């Protein structure tokens, strides 16, 4: 009789597979490290306004191809041009371009810093929704700026139909705005995909990454379930990748380090973009699979319904000269 794997060994092998999410392991050694200079400029921002001035929102490079539209806040596209000129901070939408074959699909990052699901819907979305074509895709992520309710710029908590007034404006729930993006994307013949928000940096005493994921991350998942929309739990994927890397390496992913807790530099944006791809590839029917580049195909799928791998042990304290 052939020996069989013990349950413990099988579990260990499953956890080992999950380690591939980490930045250091997600891209095989056969591919060079991704640099910001590898990203075509016209995928980051559109041409400047006539006579100079601020860059215009990016548009599809090839009208004959389907387009992957990215919408969200500064964690997706940081700064006016999304090119690292804002304190060397980058959103994950910039490096995500490298994971797709631009001869098969356009990648257009229309995310905008400081926006909430509500403020983006009321302004930015209205200026781009008519550009969406049948066969396109809209990958959306909100939540970082959605606190504050009707008196601020955010949405109301939850996913319900409750409303409140801010002057003449009727303010809806976070879930309501996500539902509008989904419905209006589908009305254009395009495919919506919901991501949960990127997490703010924080650690527990035992080395786990803090998961404050019972609000906007959970609500994004609820909307995806009720609307039967493909869902990438980016919050959990990033948290798992950080636990593999450990606090020291994770600090270096945020800019300025170590005080920043939300916005990443280039390496952090690459890590998070790979987490997006890892989540997409785990979808039962990943609609973007035909458009991945070699780099995108090399990223391993990660199933967040499986147990997370154990966090990296904390580095031992260095003994002082007085106390060897």
Protein Blocks (a to p, Z undefined) as FASTA:
>chain_A
ZZdddfklmmmmmmmmmmmmpmklmpcfkbccddfklpcfklmbccddehiajddddddf
blkbccddddddfklogcjkonopngoiacfklmmmmmpcfklbccddfbdehiafklmm
mmmmmmmmmmpcghiacdddehjlmghijmlmbdcehjbfbdcdehjaccddfklmmmmm
mmmmmmnopacddddddddddddfkopacddfklmmmmmmmmmmmnopacddfklmmmmm
mmmnommlmmmmpccdfkbckbccfklmmmmmmmmmmmmmmpmblcklmmpcfklmmpcc
ddfkbccddddddddddddfklZZ
